[in-house]
Every structure is written in structure tokens, then in C-alpha cells.
């Protein structure tokens, strides 16, 4: 049954009873496993329904499922501002002075016409006045979607609120290969050299930035490409952009073009000419083969290590915790703890921290974090650093944070989770959204279908799949794993679990790059994060721990100094 105008925490209820179960009943069949059971058991009432919460739980397959679906209120797609096409038509072609300047950069007047470069006045924020500028017009089909402005002092800006896309994206339609460069001038340079199917990123390269929203918006243009030549600048930022494009587009179709003693394609054109530039692009080399490494492939990394030693690990941004734990991407972290200890909440805090520090996006495969809108609300609180109220809904801060959460956190919602299906969706999200973190919470609800019946072998194969995914896509994977056994000490308190407390424990400890225990002390209402394992000594300290208070309004962990009580006698003793 459809329900209109019903909202829950800023989300609109899209549909009740998505599995078409008998409404109002507290007990009934499970829509996930009943059809796969023996005929005599298919109508068994193995599931509990909570219609108020919109949540069902099966006691046979131990899976939770949504009874309701939700969608964000309003349009799901971003609304972009389009530049005025009439204004574009009224702009005159570049003046002779501008043409002369381009010719000094090796670019002909014909190329300017071919790529729709124009000239006109524009207010520039860097100079706080109207300037005569060059305009690089970004077209999709016959639609003007963005404009890049450049004044005589090499100040740049894009049209405010417009969609970010690749410059010259129309040119690669119908080609089985294309070239990606770092600036509009490089596109013009390649056009001069007879390479018309070249595109440029709209805003250059930025070190440690994984936000390639222009690739998200244009990903479909690259789906049919058999070869993608990446020819970014030779500086550190350009190389970082190159690495991220390879990660997103796939190393199997990517080729690398370098410019020897020059920074970029335009400089190479000026120094060596059109023919040599064309040869440089056609002589691009494939990304080194997977599973085969030569010295020359990693010579840059070796020399960097000789000069600088180990690279510092990535940190969450939590006081005390950063001093005992850091990580690299391409690895996975096992997080354990007794039920209701705050494992999922702490993982949420970590990915929000990585997003704040490095712009990393995260995908969650969290069958226990249902309904999805509640988990989304938890993340929003952490970003908000507090609890948004009814009065905040629709306001500027609400919309800003809602947009941020929409662009950086993705929830993998499936009727039936399997490890292979989650990793396939994770790979798609790497390509389409650029995620750098994947959360599997908990691992026992996301099964490896067809895995071995032997616990240790099953665990080994499960973790091998995750490791392959993490390395291939340079993603940091979090695995939340519950302990199977819990013991009480002589004081009646539950002992802290270790990685060996997880089913298949030896494999967990051996295979995991890192292990973290999240443990709650109910006596003083504190939570500690303990490092159970770090693979490399430079990334942390084994058995070290950091203590926190959980702040209920924001859902954030606040650093806490525990009382240091010694065994020394008191003055009156």
C-alpha cells in the first residue's frame, strides 16, 4: 500500500510492507529464506514482524529485513545551474590579441573555433572586479553546462553552481579510446597534434583529493572504451590524480603517457612540436601487469623510501587514538567486542573522521543497521556534532550536511546479502562514486555462499576475498565480527574478547592487517578502543588503548582520561 506525505526524520516513507506480508501479524514467514526451505517448512512462521519499527527478524536464517522502504524527501538528483546560452551566443570570438597569445602557446585560431573557446568580461573573485577573460565552454551535446574563466593573471573560476564535467566530453563519443589530461590548454595542444578525442578534468589536480565528481557525472562516457590514455602533469598532484583515475576506471584498460622533460602536453608541444607530441601519446604504455612487479615498476617507491622512510599512516582524528593507531588503504581492519559495546558506532566515527581528514567516501553493508534511515541519521549526527531538531529540517545547515552525507556515505541495501554481491556492489561504488572505505557489519550476516564447511578454511577464504578486493581497489575495509564465546571473570564481569574469540579465531588474527577491540565499561559508562594487532610497527602499538565517553546527543566518542588508581596506601591507612 502506498502512503503519501508521511515523513520520518527527514525521510519520506515510500512504501509499506515491501515484502507483501500479512500486515498486523507479529509472527510469520521469512521472505528471504522460506522459499529455499524444504516444502513442508516453507510456511513455517520463522520470523518476527515489528510493524512500528518497520523491521523483521528471522530465527531460521538469522537475518534482519526491512518491512518499509524510505527515500529522501524531495528530488534525489542534484539540481545544477546552467549558464545562460543566450549570453554565450552573444559573445564574440577571441580578439586578435587573445588569438596572438594562444598562437604563442602553439594553439591556432582554428583550434579555438573547433573547441568553442571565446572571450568576454567576467567578474573575478581574485581581483574583485570585472576582467576580460578567456572562456572555455563545457558542452554536453548542444547544451552549455559549465564555463571555465581565465584572466590575464592566470586566475581561474568555474560557473557557480554548474555541473562539473570533463572539458570537451563530446569529442570521445564514438571512439573506442580517449585521452585524459589535466587542463584545457592540454586538450587544445593535443587537438593541434591531430588528437581530437581528448578531455580535461575541470579543476586540475589536488593532492589527497578523491572527490572526482566530474567523473561521477560522466562515467557513462567511458563505459565503451577499450583504452584510456592518462596524460596528467608530472608533478606530485598530477601523479596522485593519475593513480585515482586508474583506480576508478580500471588498470586493465588504462595506459600512461609521460612528457619526459616537460610538465604537460602544452609545454611538450612548444618544445618538441606536433609530431613528437602525437608520438608521445601513441607511445603510451599500459599500466603494469597485475601480479607481476619489476624493479623499474616500483623504483619511485624505493627511492622515496630511501629518502623518507615509512610513509605515515592515515589517522582518524581522535585524540589519544591517533597516537596508537593508523592505517594504509588496501588493507582491512577487524573490529570486535561483546554485543552492545559500541563497535558499529566506533566504526562510524572512524569513517567520518577519515572523511573529514582526507575526503574518503564510505559504503556500508550493514544488515544489522536497519532500517537504513536510522543509520543515516546516526551518521548525520556525527557530522552535525549534535542532534538536529525539527526546526532545523530544510534549513541551510540541514541542507548542507544532508548534501554532504548524500555525496559521501552510501548504504548497500539488499534483500539477501552475500559476500560476493557486496564486493561486486563495492567495486561499482569505487568506479561510480570513488569510495575509499567499505564496512561489512557484521560478517556473519554477509555469508560467503558456497564456502567450505570447515570453519578455519571458510574464514581463510572469506578474508582472502576481502584482501583481494581491498588491494585491487585500494580500499580500506572494516569487518565487524562478534565473538562466539564470552566468559566472566571471578568478579562476575565479562572478560574482554580477543581476535581468537571470533569463530575461526586463528585465521582472523593471522590474516587481518589490524585488529581493534571496542569494549564498554558499564560501571563508569566509558568505552575503550584497544589495538589488538597492527601489521606494521610504524602504524601503531599492539595492546595500547584509548578511552572515551560516548556523547549521546551527537553520538560521538569524546576522549576521556581514566582515573589512575595505584596500590599506594592512603594517608589514613
Beta strands, then each sheet from edge to edge (+ up, - down):
strand 1: 7-8
strand 2: 11-16
strand 3: 27-28
strand 4: 47-50
strand 5: 55-58
strand 6: 64-66
strand 7: 68-72
strand 8: 117-124
strand 9: 129-140
strand 10: 143-150
strand 11: 156-158
strand 12: 177-181
strand 13: 198-200
strand 14: 227-231
strand 15: 254-256
strand 16: 285-286
strand 17: 332-337
strand 18: 361-365
strand 19: 409-411
strand 20: 435-441
strand 21: 476-482
strand 22: 514-521
strand 23: 526-534
strand 24: 545-551
strand 25: 556-559
sheet 1: 1+ 2- 7+
sheet 2: 3+ 4- 5+ 6-
sheet 3: 8+ 9- 10+ 11-
sheet 4: 13+ 12+ 14+ 15+ 16-
sheet 5: 19+ 18+ 20+ 21+ 17+ 22+ 23- 24+ 25-
end
